[in-house]
Amino acid sequence: MWHSFDNGSTIGQTGTEGVILRDEVHELGARITMERKGDRHYAITCGIYGWFFVCTHFLESDDEATWLLMRERLVAILDIIPYEDDPEVESKMDDVTDAITEFVEQFG
């Protein structure tokens, strides 16, 4: 489930790509942030905790559909990350890597 990061305290602060408009965290370990730089430039930055994975998608509007799609795709990745004691952890990790690669190709 998604909820506001740090109880919404980051909203209005300056992030790496501009002023933070939205900032959410998922209970399974992902974060997604929308920032505005100037009047017409936006960025959605996201990542999964514990993975060397951060992706920034640049937009010319605060596109709600893209925001929701990126959140949905992040959850799909979170849902396939195996536990360390899973007997099929190695093959499942390949699936996670493939899913992250597809995400970056679509949004990066």
MIDREN-614588 format. One record per residue: residue in three letters; x, y, z of N, C-alpha, C in turn. Coordinates in pm, whole numbers, plus 50000, padded with zeros to 5 digits. Example, Ala and Ser with C-alpha at 12.3 -4.5 7.8 and 13.67 -1.06 7.14 Angstrom:
% residues 2
ALA513194943150780512304955050780513204967050780
SER512854977550708513674989450714512905000350787
***
This chain:
% residues 108
MET500834988350000500005000050000500895012550000
TRP500505022349922501225035049914500705044650020
HIS501605052650076501195063450166502235074650158
SER501885086250211502775097850206504095094850274
PHE505185098850210506505097150269506675107250382
ASP507155102650495507455111150611506285120250646
ASN505075114450642503835121650674503635134250591
GLY504155134350470503975145750380504895157550408
SER505855155850498506725167150535507645171750423
THR507835163550320508735167250211508055175750104
ILE506715176250105505975183850005506345198650017
GLY506695204649904507085218749901508575220949920
GLN509285210749964510735212049979511405210049843
THR512665213649835513415211949712514075198249710
GLY513805190849604514425177749584515505178649479
THR515945167349431517035167149332516625172849197
GLU515335172349164514855176849033513965189149041
GLY513735194749161512885206449175512065205849302
VAL510955213249303510075213849420509235201149425
ILE509195194849540508465182249556506965185049563
LEU506225178749470504765180049465504075168049528
ARG504625156249506504085143849561505255135149602
ASP505075127749710506165119349760505525107849837
GLU505625095849782504965084349843505935072749860
VAL505635064449957506435052649985505495040549990
HIS505995029149945505215016749951505725008250065
GLU504815001750134505184993750252506144982250220
LEU506214977950095507144967250058508524972550019
GLY508694985950020510034991350001510314998649872
ALA509435007549831509695015849713509275030149744
ARG509835039349670509485053549687509345059749549
ILE508375068949538508145076149413507865090849447
THR508525099749373508445114049401508215121649270
MET507265131249273507065140149159507555154049199
GLU508375159949110508925173149135508675182249015
ARG508625195249044508455205148937509655214448937
LYS510205216548818511315225948803510865236648705
GLY510685248648753510175259448670508675257848650
ASP508185263448540506745263248515506245250948442
ARG507095244848359506585234248272507425221648268
HIS508305219948362509145208048361508915200048488
TYR508625187348470508335178448582509205165948573
ALA509415159748687510165147248692509525138048794
ILE509435125348758509015115048853510225106148875
THR510685105648999511845097549036511375086349128
CYS511865074349105511445063249189512575053249206
GLY512435044949305513415034649330512865024149424
ILE513585013149433513225002149523514355000749624
TYR514005001249752515005000349858515754987049851
GLY517054987849871517884975849871518364971549734
TRP517944978749632518354975649494519084987749439
PHE520024985449354520714996349287519855000349168
PHE518735007049200517735010249098517055023349132
VAL517325033449052516635046249060516345050248916
CYS515135054748892514735058448757514045072148763
THR514415081148672513765094148663513145095648525
HIS511865099348525511105101248402510735116048394
PHE511105122648285510855136948270509595139248187
LEU508815149348229507535152448166507385167448147
GLU506415171248066506095185448050504815189148124
SER504245179648198503055182348280503085173048400
ASP502215175948496502115167148613501115156048583
ASP501465147648490500615137348433500215126648535
GLU498965126848576498445117348674498495102948622
ALA498205101148494498185087548438499575081248443
THR500605088848412501975083548418502355080348561
TRP502005089148654502265086948797501645073648842
LEU500385071748809499685059548851500265047148784
LEU500615048148657501195036748586502545033048645
MET503365042848675504665039948735504505033248871
ARG503565038048951503315031749081502875017249062
GLU501975015148968501475001548941502614992248899
ARG503484996948812504594988748765505614986048876
LEU505814995848965506694993649080506144982649170
VAL504844982849195504224972549279504374958849214
ALA504234958249082504404945449012505814939949034
ILE506804948749037508174944349065508304939949210
LEU507794947949301507864944449444507244930749470
ASP506154927949401505424915349422506204902949379
ILE507194904549292507944892649247509314891249312
ILE509684900649398510974899449468510864887949568
PRO511714877749554511614866149643512274868649778
TYR511864860749876512544860750005513884853749988
GLU514844857350073516184851550062516194836450079
ASP515234831050156515214816650181514374808950079
ASP513894815749976513124809249870514054799649795
PRO513684786849780514554777349710514804780949563
GLU513944789149506514094793249366514574807749355
VAL515264812449458515644826549464516454831049342
GLU517374822849295518224826949183517424829149055
SER516564819749020515784821448897514774832848912
LYS514234834549031513284845449053513974859049047
MET515234859549092515974872149085516204876248939
ASP516364866548851516484869648709515204876448659
ASP514054871548706512774877648667512674891948718
VAL513144894348840513124907848897514024917048814
THR515204912348782516134920248701515524923648565
ASP514864913948504514194916348375513094926748389
ALA512304925848497511214935348519511754949448541
ILE512834950648615513444963848637513984969448505
THR514604961048426515124965348295513984970548208
GLU512874963448203511714967748125511184981148176
PHE511134982748309510654995148370511535006848325
VAL512845005048335513775015748297513675018748148
GLU513505008448066513355010747921512095018647891
GLN511025016247967509775023347943509805037547996
PHE510365039448115510255052348181511555060248193
GLY512685053748170513965060448191514355069848078
***
